[in-house]
Amino acid sequence: QVQLAESGGGLVQAGDSLTLSCAASGRSFSDYAMAWFRQAPEKEREFVAAIFWNGRSWSADSVKGRFTIFRDKSKNAVYLQMMSLKPEDTAVYYCAGGYLSTVGIGRGPREWTYWGQGTQVTVSS
Protein backbone atom coordinates (compact mmCIF):
# COMPACT_ATOMS: atom_id res chain seq x y z
CA GLN A 1 0.00 0.00 0.00
CA VAL A 2 1.39 3.35 -1.05
CA GLN A 3 1.55 5.94 1.70
CA LEU A 4 2.79 9.49 1.94
CA ALA A 5 3.41 10.82 5.44
CA GLU A 6 4.02 14.50 6.07
CA SER A 7 5.75 15.90 9.14
CA GLY A 8 7.33 19.10 10.33
CA GLY A 9 4.35 21.39 10.64
CA GLY A 10 3.77 23.62 13.62
CA LEU A 11 3.12 27.08 14.98
CA VAL A 12 5.66 29.74 14.03
CA GLN A 13 5.86 33.50 13.92
CA ALA A 14 5.87 35.65 10.81
CA GLY A 15 9.35 35.76 9.31
CA ASP A 16 10.33 32.36 10.66
CA SER A 17 11.42 29.35 8.65
CA LEU A 18 10.12 25.79 8.64
CA THR A 19 10.91 22.66 6.65
CA LEU A 20 8.27 20.07 5.91
CA SER A 21 9.09 16.45 5.14
CA CYS A 22 7.16 13.82 3.24
CA ALA A 23 8.21 10.19 3.49
CA ALA A 24 6.88 7.80 0.87
CA SER A 25 6.43 4.08 1.31
CA GLY A 26 4.92 1.22 -0.64
CA ARG A 27 6.65 2.07 -3.92
CA SER A 28 9.60 4.05 -5.20
CA PHE A 29 8.83 7.59 -6.33
CA SER A 30 12.18 8.09 -8.01
CA ASP A 31 10.56 8.15 -11.45
CA TYR A 32 7.52 10.13 -10.34
CA ALA A 33 6.96 13.80 -9.76
CA MET A 34 6.16 14.99 -6.28
CA ALA A 35 4.50 18.13 -5.05
CA TRP A 36 3.21 20.16 -2.17
CA PHE A 37 -0.27 21.65 -1.99
CA ARG A 38 -1.95 23.58 0.78
CA GLN A 39 -5.48 24.25 1.90
CA ALA A 40 -6.58 27.06 4.17
CA PRO A 41 -9.95 26.98 5.96
CA GLU A 42 -12.86 27.44 3.57
CA LYS A 43 -10.54 27.65 0.58
CA GLU A 44 -9.72 25.24 -2.20
CA ARG A 45 -6.56 23.20 -2.20
CA GLU A 46 -3.89 25.14 -4.03
CA PHE A 47 -0.62 24.26 -5.68
CA VAL A 48 2.56 25.27 -3.86
CA ALA A 49 5.50 23.59 -5.60
CA ALA A 50 6.46 20.47 -7.54
CA ILE A 51 9.59 18.63 -8.53
CA PHE A 52 10.07 16.42 -11.56
CA TRP A 53 11.83 13.07 -11.52
CA ASN A 54 14.96 14.74 -12.91
CA GLY A 55 15.09 17.38 -10.18
CA ARG A 56 13.60 20.30 -12.06
CA SER A 57 11.15 22.22 -9.93
CA TRP A 58 8.52 24.91 -10.24
CA SER A 59 6.36 26.81 -7.75
CA ALA A 60 3.41 29.11 -7.32
CA ASP A 61 4.05 32.82 -7.67
CA SER A 62 2.87 33.38 -4.10
CA VAL A 63 5.79 31.39 -2.69
CA LYS A 64 8.47 31.95 -5.31
CA GLY A 65 11.72 33.08 -3.71
CA ARG A 66 10.57 31.96 -0.25
CA PHE A 67 9.79 28.24 -0.59
CA THR A 68 12.07 25.57 -2.04
CA ILE A 69 11.10 22.02 -2.88
CA PHE A 70 13.76 19.34 -2.99
CA ARG A 71 13.90 15.59 -2.84
CA ASP A 72 16.13 12.79 -1.62
CA LYS A 73 15.61 9.77 -3.83
CA SER A 74 17.69 7.58 -1.56
CA LYS A 75 15.17 8.22 1.21
CA ASN A 76 12.13 8.23 -1.09
CA ALA A 77 11.26 11.62 0.37
CA VAL A 78 10.43 15.16 -0.65
CA TYR A 79 10.83 18.32 1.39
CA LEU A 80 9.53 21.88 1.42
CA GLN A 81 11.80 24.50 2.89
CA MET A 82 9.75 27.56 3.80
CA MET A 83 11.35 30.88 4.66
CA SER A 84 10.02 34.33 5.48
CA LEU A 85 6.69 32.82 6.44
CA LYS A 86 3.62 35.03 6.39
CA PRO A 87 0.26 34.66 8.15
CA GLU A 88 -1.33 33.98 4.76
CA ASP A 89 0.82 30.84 4.51
CA THR A 90 -1.28 29.32 7.28
CA ALA A 91 -2.84 26.12 5.94
CA VAL A 92 -2.77 22.36 6.00
CA TYR A 93 0.09 21.30 3.74
CA TYR A 94 -0.28 18.12 1.69
CA CYS A 95 2.31 16.04 -0.09
CA ALA A 96 1.37 14.52 -3.44
CA GLY A 97 2.95 12.09 -5.88
CA GLY A 98 2.17 11.02 -9.41
CA TYR A 99 3.21 10.77 -13.02
CA LEU A 100 3.58 13.99 -14.99
CA SER A 101 4.50 13.98 -18.66
CA THR A 102 6.50 17.18 -18.51
CA VAL A 103 7.81 19.94 -16.27
CA GLY A 104 5.59 22.82 -15.27
CA ILE A 105 2.21 21.13 -15.19
CA GLY A 106 0.46 19.50 -12.26
CA ARG A 107 -0.98 22.65 -10.73
CA GLY A 108 -4.35 21.03 -10.19
CA PRO A 109 -5.02 18.50 -7.42
CA ARG A 110 -6.72 16.11 -9.85
CA GLU A 111 -3.44 15.59 -11.69
CA TRP A 112 -1.96 13.79 -8.72
CA THR A 113 -2.51 10.17 -7.76
CA TYR A 114 -1.15 9.81 -4.25
CA TRP A 115 -1.79 12.05 -1.25
CA GLY A 116 -0.70 12.32 2.33
CA GLN A 117 -2.90 13.23 5.28
CA GLY A 118 -1.48 16.71 5.67
CA THR A 119 0.37 18.68 8.31
CA GLN A 120 -0.80 21.95 9.83
CA VAL A 121 1.30 25.08 9.48
CA THR A 122 0.18 28.13 11.43
CA VAL A 123 1.95 31.45 11.10
CA SER A 124 1.15 34.07 13.71
CA SER A 125 1.57 37.78 13.08
ChimeraX attribute file (.defattr): number of C-alpha atoms within 10 A of each C-alpha:
attribute: neighborCount
match mode: 1-to-1
recipient: residues
	/A:1	5
	/A:2	11
	/A:3	16
	/A:4	22
	/A:5	18
	/A:6	24
	/A:7	18
	/A:8	14
	/A:9	18
	/A:10	13
	/A:11	13
	/A:12	18
	/A:13	14
	/A:14	17
	/A:15	14
	/A:16	14
	/A:17	15
	/A:18	17
	/A:19	15
	/A:20	21
	/A:21	21
	/A:22	27
	/A:23	17
	/A:24	23
	/A:25	15
	/A:26	9
	/A:27	10
	/A:28	14
	/A:29	19
	/A:30	18
	/A:31	13
	/A:32	15
	/A:33	26
	/A:34	30
	/A:35	30
	/A:36	27
	/A:37	22
	/A:38	22
	/A:39	19
	/A:40	17
	/A:41	9
	/A:42	6
	/A:43	9
	/A:44	10
	/A:45	17
	/A:46	17
	/A:47	21
	/A:48	25
	/A:49	26
	/A:50	30
	/A:51	26
	/A:52	24
	/A:53	19
	/A:54	11
	/A:55	16
	/A:56	13
	/A:57	18
	/A:58	20
	/A:59	20
	/A:60	15
	/A:61	11
	/A:62	12
	/A:63	16
	/A:64	12
	/A:65	12
	/A:66	13
	/A:67	20
	/A:68	20
	/A:69	24
	/A:70	20
	/A:71	21
	/A:72	12
	/A:73	14
	/A:74	8
	/A:75	14
	/A:76	16
	/A:77	22
	/A:78	27
	/A:79	23
	/A:80	23
	/A:81	14
	/A:82	19
	/A:83	17
	/A:84	15
	/A:85	23
	/A:86	17
	/A:87	15
	/A:88	13
	/A:89	20
	/A:90	20
	/A:91	21
	/A:92	18
	/A:93	27
	/A:94	26
	/A:95	32
	/A:96	26
	/A:97	23
	/A:98	18
	/A:99	17
	/A:100	18
	/A:101	11
	/A:102	10
	/A:103	16
	/A:104	15
	/A:105	12
	/A:106	22
	/A:107	19
	/A:108	11
	/A:109	16
	/A:110	7
	/A:111	14
	/A:112	18
	/A:113	10
	/A:114	15
	/A:115	22
	/A:116	19
	/A:117	14
	/A:118	22
	/A:119	21
	/A:120	19
	/A:121	22
	/A:122	21
	/A:123	19
	/A:124	16
	/A:125	11
